[in-house]
């Protein structure tokens, strides 16, 4: 099968190549998925899991990409809950070969059924950003109706989903970003937009929840914006400053079938629209790592 692989960490993006790999083996409780569309994160080549397995052993050549939408074509021993020919989408293990390939082996529990009227490209854009936003807002911050939430980076994939989920939950949403992001943020329904190039972050005032995707100075300054009992949630780095009377949490997104099902329902009903700025073929995936925006790789034509 064709796949994008990396073998030399020092080579960086130049080490991404389209090559041939053996068909994947389905271990116990795995499924093999024919990948129709896949998503990736640009920082993957810096993650330890891209290069080593759980025992710290070299596992190259490895396949990047951890979001997929496709069709089940094989079942491992003991696998239940999914069937051959079923359309699925989800988030794969960080420490196994990923989704920039024609086929990939995935733990069945990491996948959810894909509604028939949702296309694979749209579905592949949802797992990381959708699960990250859901877990940040509801699992960690426990966002409730009537609360206020400040979402950094609303022009990005996570921010786009987070705004929509927070609005649906009945929260007042303030988004931050560059001036070029304001029109899209307003279209998503933010109650206020803070242009970080021309306004002070502190202009946002106190909020119940801050969702940070940027880290650094923005993360540190955000702690002062959390009112008593509130929560600062970040996916960028462990926070060094805690809110005075609240808490700060750093987390890494985890696969969750039930949450994927809930996200898929919203996708099907038009209540949720993930960010997709470009669609490219598998052979173009190495170049896509170097472009801005949210690119989905269409591996198999529907």
C-alpha positions in Angstrom: 0.0 0.0 0.0 1.0 3.6 -0.4 1.8 5.7 2.7 3.6 8.8 3.8 6.5 7.9 6.0 9.3 9.5 8.1 12.5 7.8 9.0 15.0 10.5 9.9 14.1 12.9 12.7 16.9 15.3 11.8 15.6 15.7 8.3 12.4 17.4 9.5 9.7 17.9 6.8 12.2 17.1 4.1 12.1 13.5 5.5 8.4 13.0 4.6 8.2 10.7 1.6 5.5 8.7 -0.3 6.5 5.1 -0.2 5.2 1.5 -0.2 4.5 -0.3 3.1 3.1 -3.8 3.9 -0.6 -4.1 4.4 -1.2 -3.5 8.2 -1.9 -6.3 10.6 -5.0 -6.1 12.8 -4.1 -7.1 16.3 -6.7 -8.2 18.9 -9.6 -5.7 19.1 -8.3 -3.8 16.1 -9.9 -3.0 12.8 -8.2 -2.3 9.5 -9.6 0.8 7.8 -9.3 1.8 4.2 -8.6 5.4 4.7 -10.7 7.8 2.5 -9.6 11.0 4.1 -7.1 11.9 6.8 -6.0 14.8 9.0 -2.6 15.6 10.5 -1.0 18.1 12.9 2.0 20.1 11.8 3.9 19.5 15.0 3.8 15.7 14.7 7.4 15.4 13.7 8.4 16.8 17.1 6.4 14.3 19.1 8.3 11.4 20.7 5.5 9.0 19.7 6.2 9.6 16.1 9.6 8.0 16.5 9.4 5.5 19.3 6.9 2.9 20.7 5.7 2.6 24.3 9.0 0.9 25.3 11.1 3.7 23.8 12.3 1.6 20.9 12.7 3.1 17.4 9.6 2.4 15.3 10.6 4.1 12.0 9.7 4.3 9.2 6.5 5.6 10.8 3.3 7.0 9.3 2.1 10.4 10.6 -1.5 11.6 10.8 -4.0 10.6 13.4 -7.4 11.6 12.1 -9.3 9.5 9.6 -12.5 8.7 8.0 -12.9 5.6 6.0 -14.4 2.1 5.7 -13.7 -1.0 7.8 -12.1 -3.7 5.7 -10.7 -6.1 8.3 -11.4 -7.2 11.9 -8.8 -8.4 14.4 -9.5 -11.3 16.8 -12.1 -10.4 19.4 -13.2 -7.2 17.8 -16.8 -6.2 18.4 -19.0 -3.1 17.8 -17.9 -2.5 14.2 -18.4 -4.5 11.0 -16.7 -4.9 7.6 -18.0 -2.4 5.1 -19.0 0.1 7.8 -18.0 3.7 7.4 -16.2 5.1 10.5 -14.2 8.0 11.7 -12.0 8.7 14.6 -8.6 9.4 16.3 -5.8 6.8 16.2 -3.2 6.0 18.7 -0.3 8.5 19.0 2.3 5.7 19.3 1.3 3.6 16.2 1.4 4.2 12.5 -1.2 6.8 11.5 -3.6 7.7 8.8 -1.6 9.1 5.9 -1.8 5.8 4.2 -4.2 3.8 2.1 -4.9 1.4 5.0 -4.3 1.6 8.8 -4.9 -0.6 11.8 -6.8 1.1 14.6 -8.2 0.0 18.0 -11.9 -0.3 17.4 -12.8 1.7 20.5 -11.1 4.7 19.0 -13.6 4.9 16.1 -17.3 5.8 15.8 -19.8 5.0 13.1 -20.0 7.7 10.4 -23.5 8.9 9.5 -24.3 8.0 5.8 -24.9 11.7 4.9 -21.6 13.0 6.2 -18.7 12.9 3.7 -15.3 11.5 4.5 -13.4 14.8 4.0 -15.6 16.7 6.5 -15.5 13.8 9.0 -11.7 13.6 8.9 -11.4 17.3 10.0 -13.4 16.6 13.2 -11.6 14.1 15.5 -8.7 16.1 17.0 -10.3 19.6 17.0 -13.8 18.3 18.0 -12.6 16.0 20.8 -10.1 18.7 22.0 -12.8 21.4 22.2 -15.4 19.0 23.8 -13.0 17.7 26.5 -11.6 21.2 27.2 -15.0 22.8 27.6 -17.1 20.1 29.2 -14.8 17.5 30.8 -12.2 19.8 32.2 -13.8 23.3 32.5 -17.4 22.0 33.1 -18.8 24.9 31.1 -22.4 25.7 32.0 -25.2 27.8 30.4 -24.9 31.4 31.2 -21.2 31.3 31.9 -18.6 33.3 29.9 -15.7 31.7 27.9 -12.7 33.3 26.3 -11.4 31.2 23.4 -8.0 32.0 22.0 -7.2 31.3 18.4 -10.8 31.3 17.1 -9.4 31.3 13.5 -7.9 27.8 14.0 -9.4 24.3 13.9 -9.9 23.9 17.6 -11.2 27.4 18.1 -13.7 27.1 15.3 -15.3 24.0 16.9 -15.0 25.4 20.5 -17.0 28.6 19.6 -19.8 26.5 18.1 -20.0 24.1 21.0 -19.8 26.9 23.6 -22.6 28.8 21.8 -24.8 25.7 21.7 -24.2 25.2 25.4 -25.6 28.7 26.2 -22.3 30.4 27.1 -21.2 33.9 26.3 -18.3 33.6 23.9 -15.3 36.0 23.5 -12.9 35.1 20.8 -9.3 36.2 20.2 -7.3 36.2 17.0 -5.8 38.4 14.4 -7.8 41.0 12.5 -8.1 38.7 9.5 -10.0 36.2 11.7 -12.7 38.6 12.9 -15.2 38.1 10.0 -15.2 34.3 10.3 -15.4 34.6 14.1 -18.4 36.9 13.9 -20.0 34.4 11.4 -19.6 31.7 14.0 -21.5 33.8 16.5 -18.9 35.1 19.0 -20.4 37.8 21.2 -17.2 39.8 21.1 -13.9 39.5 19.2 -10.6 40.7 20.5 -8.0 41.6 17.9 -4.8 40.7 19.7 -2.8 42.9 17.3 -4.7 46.1 18.2 -6.4 45.5 21.6 -5.1 44.5 25.0 -5.9 40.9 26.1 -7.1 42.4 29.4 -9.9 44.1 27.6 -11.7 40.8 27.6 -12.5 41.3 31.3 -13.1 38.4 33.8 -14.5 35.2 32.4 -15.5 31.8 33.9 -13.4 29.8 31.4 -10.4 30.4 29.2 -9.5 27.9 26.5 -5.9 28.4 25.4 -4.3 26.8 22.3 -1.3 29.1 22.0 0.8 28.9 25.2 3.6 31.3 26.1 2.8 34.9 27.2 -0.9 34.6 26.2 -1.3 31.6 28.5 0.4 33.3 31.4 -1.6 36.6 31.0 -4.8 34.6 30.7 -4.6 33.4 34.3 -5.5 36.9 35.6 -8.7 36.8 33.5 -10.2 33.8 35.3 -12.8 34.8 37.9 -13.1 33.0 41.2 -14.0 29.4 40.8 -13.2 29.5 37.1 -10.9 27.4 34.9 -8.1 28.0 32.5 -7.7 25.0 30.1 -4.7 24.8 27.8 -3.5 22.3 25.2 -0.3 24.1 24.5 1.9 23.5 27.5 1.7 23.1 31.3 0.8 26.5 32.8 3.3 28.2 35.0 0.8 30.7 36.4 -2.4 29.7 38.3 -5.6 31.8 38.5 -5.8 33.5 41.9 -9.0 31.7 42.9 -9.4 29.2 40.1 -7.5 26.4 38.5 -5.4 25.8 35.4 -5.3 22.5 33.6 -3.1 21.2 30.8 -4.3 18.1 28.9 -3.7 16.0 25.8 -6.8 15.0 23.8 -7.9 11.3 24.1 -10.0 9.1 21.8 -13.6 8.8 23.0 -16.3 7.0 20.9 -19.3 8.5 22.8 -18.0 12.0 22.2 -17.4 11.3 18.6 -21.0 10.1 18.2 -22.2 13.3 19.8 -20.0 15.4 17.5 -21.2 13.4 14.5 -24.8 14.1 15.3 -24.1 17.8 15.3 -22.2 17.5 12.1 -25.1 15.6 10.4 -27.6 18.2 11.6 -25.6 21.2 10.5 -25.0 22.4 14.0 -21.3 21.9 13.7 -19.0 22.8 10.8 -15.3 22.0 11.1 -12.6 24.1 9.5 -11.3 22.8 6.1 -9.3 25.3 4.0 -7.8 22.8 1.5 -8.1 19.2 0.3 -5.0 17.5 -1.3 -4.1 14.1 -2.5 -1.9 11.7 -0.6 1.1 12.4 -2.8 0.8 16.1 -1.9 0.8 15.5 1.9 4.5 16.4 2.5 3.9 19.8 0.9 0.7 20.2 2.9 2.7 20.1 6.1 4.3 23.4 5.1 1.1 25.3 4.3 -1.1 27.4 6.6 -4.7 26.6 7.3 -6.5 23.3 7.8 -5.6 20.8 5.0 -7.3 17.4 4.7 -5.7 14.6 2.7 -8.1 12.7 0.4 -6.5 9.3 0.2 -9.2 7.4 -1.6 -11.7 9.0 -3.9 -15.3 8.4 -2.9 
